Amino acid sequence: MTLLEICQIYTDLVNTDSEIPDSEYHAKDSIGALRSKYHNILMEQMRIDGIVFVDRFDATRKAFDLVKSEAINTTTTIMTLSSQAAENRTRGPRT
């Protein structure tokens, strides 16, 4: 698994955990266990990839930043491709 994939899974787990009501303690426990597991995997992969972090909170912040920057890059690429396709349609067929 790549660092980005690990970050995406971990951040999804953090976001899911925050959406589960406290009354659903079994679900929160299950998500919490997965979250801890992926947080450890995340920090290990960051060390392997040479990404420096101060503590577990810093590693979490960097994971969210990486996922956010990837989402921005993906959105920009999609918008660029859509613009190019629209431009090609307005030009008509090449002769």
PyMOL commands that set and color helices and strands:
alter all, ss='L'
color gray80, all
select helices_A, chain A and resi 3-19+25-48+56-91
alter helices_A, ss='H'
color red, helices_A
deselect
rebuild
show_as cartoon
